[in-house]
């Protein structure tokens, strides 16, 4: 194997490794973003499931009380 063939082979291998690292990095970022989005939707769902209670105002002018 002459020097030209070795250089071509090394360049090809390095290019393939860089491409794989970029692909894996991109997939990891997408999974993380999807997980964050899912957690945000779950937090909104939990917030919507909280019991709502009417706020009584007028008992004390500047303080709102929660109905027990």
PyMOL commands that set and color helices and strands:
alter all, ss='L'
color gray80, all
select helices_A, chain A and resi 3-49
alter helices_A, ss='H'
color red, helices_A
select strands_A, chain A and resi 55-60+63-66
alter strands_A, ss='S'
color yellow, strands_A
deselect
rebuild
show_as cartoon
